[in-house]
Amino acid sequence: MLKRLGTTVTAVLAATAALTLTASATATAATAPGFITGRDLPPHPTSPWFTGPVTAGLPEWPVFCLEGALPTAKTWHRTFGTEFDTGALQISVRTASGAAAAKLAAALERKVAACAADWLRTNPGGTASWQDYGKIKVEEGAHVYGVHTSIPESEPGVGLYGIGRDGSTVTVVKWSQMGHLSDAPVPAFKKTTTTAVNKLNP
């Protein structure tokens, strides 16, 4: 009887945990801004994109070039991967007002624009460069940048950053892989950034 009761309690606890997780995911989906999917990213030549769930908060690891610049409150993220070294990330933040969103977006742009120079100061012997790929006319605006870093005896890395906003909501899309700025799919990534801003729910 005790064994049967223990089994019943375990089953109830497992069911409760499952319901809690489902409710949490549903709440996140209901309150989060709209997010892109793998279909919206620049196509990888030999791999599909794998899309993670929309998750409340910042990613577990700091976002390169944006360390310490993103708030944790009213923030969500989604990660994307391929079978190779190419990955992507979207982070969206609901701010208190349009003015607050404009201030945050401007701060994020400054961080990315300064990233290569900041990285070189802490990585002597390395090389880094960046490129301003210009603004995009979508909602309240977006801006795309590229950053390349490399250290001796290691593979170079390149990242594209799309920063935009719709009303009081700001989004950042980051695409990255091993390589150089010349390897980055800039036109396709601009379309991704446009889609990301259009999908936001301000």
N, C-alpha and C positions, 0 to 999 in steps of 0.2 A: 504493500500500500504506500509506504514512504517513498519507495523507488518510483512508483507510478506518479505520485504527487510531485516529486522532484522533476520528473520528465515533463509533466504538465506545466510547472512553473517556468522551466527553461524554455519551453515552446512559447509561452505567453510573453516572456521577456524578449525573445528573439523577434516575435511578431510586433511587439511594441517598438523595439529598436528600428525595425524596418519601416513602420509607419512614421516614426519620428524623422528618419532620413528622407522619406518620400515627402513629408510635409515641409521639411526644411528646403528641399530642392524645389518644391512647388512655390514656396514663399520667395525663394531667390529669383526664380523665373518671373514671378509676378511683379517684383519690385525693381529688378535690374533693368538698365537701359537695353535697347536692342543690340545684339552682337552679330558680327559676321560669322560665316561658316567657312569650312575649308574650300568650298566651291568659289568663294569670293577672293581667295588668295591667288597670287601669280602661280600658274600651273608649274609643277615640278616635272622635268622631262621624263623621269623614270619611276616616280612613286606617287601614290595618292596622298592627300593630306588627311591626317587623323585629327579629329576635332574633340577637344576635351569639354567638360561641362562648364557652364557659367557658374563661377564660384565667388562668393562674397569675400571681400578683402583683397589684399595685395598678394602676388605670388610668393611662394616660400623664399625664393632667392631674390636679392636686389636686382633691379632692372638696370643693365649696363647703360651708362650715360645719364640715368635718371635717379641714381641713388639718393634717397632722402628728399626727393622733390615731390613725391606723390602722397597725398593724404591717405589714411587708412579708413576713415569714416565715409560711408555712402560710396564705397568703391567696390567694383567687381572686376574679375579678370577671366580670360579664357585662353588656354594654351593650345598650340597646334604643332604637330610633328609630322615628319616623313620617315621613310625607311633609311634615310641617309642623314647628312649633317645639317640639312636645312630645317629651320624651325620658325615659329612665329608666335606672337603674343598680342592680345588686345586687352587694354585696361580702360575702363570708363568710370568717371567720377561725376556724381550729382552734387553740384555746389549750391550755395544758398541763393544765388542770383546770377543774372547775366553778367553783371560787373565782376563778380567773383570768378565766374568761369573764364572771362576774358583775361583776368589777372593770372589765373592758374595756367592757361594755355600759353601766355606770353612767357611765364617763368620756365615752363617746360621747353619751349623753343630755345630760350637762352642757354639752358643746360645742355641741350643736344648740340647747339652751335659751338659751345665751348668745350665739348667732350674730348675732341682729339688733342687739343692743347693741354687740357687738364690731365689726360692720361699720360702724355709724354713727360710731364713734370714728375710723375711717380714711377715711370718706367724708363729709366735712362738706358740708352742703347736700342730702344724700340723705334718704330716708325709709325706715324699716324697721319691721316688726312681726313678732310671732310668736304662735303659738297652741299650747297644749297640748291635744291631742285625746284624751288619756287612755290608759289601759293596756288591753291585750288579754289575756284569759286563754287562753294557748296555751303548752304545754310549760312552760318556766321563766319565761315572761312576755315581753311585748313592749310597746312604747310608741310612739305616733304623735305627731309634731309637724308644724307648718307654719311656714314662714318666707317673708316677703315683703320684697323690697328694690326700691328705685327711685331713680334719679338724674334730675335735670332734663334735659329734652330727650332722654330715652331711654325705651324700653318698660319697664314694670315686670316683675318676675319673681317667680314663686312656686314654692316647692318643698315637697313632702311627704316626711317621713322616717319610716320604720318601723324600729325597732331592737329586735331580739329575740334570744333564745337558746334552744338546746336542748342540755342537758348542757354540754359544754365548747366548743360551737360557737356563735359569734355571727354574726348577719347584719344587714346594713343594706340597706334598699331605699329608693331616692330616685326620686321622680317630679318632673318640673319642666316648666314652660312659661311663656310670657309671660302676665301677668295678675296677679290679686289673690287673697288668701286665699278670697274669696267664690267664685272660679272653680274652686277645687280640689275634686276628687271624693272627699271624705273617706270616706264610707261604703264606696265601692268600694275605696279604697286600704287601708282597714282589713282588708278581705277579702284583698287582695293580701298584706299583711303576715302575716296568719294563715297563708295558704298557704305563704309563704316559710319561715316557722319550721317548719311541719309537714313540709316537704320536706327539711329538714336531716338529715344523717346524723351524729349526735354521735359 
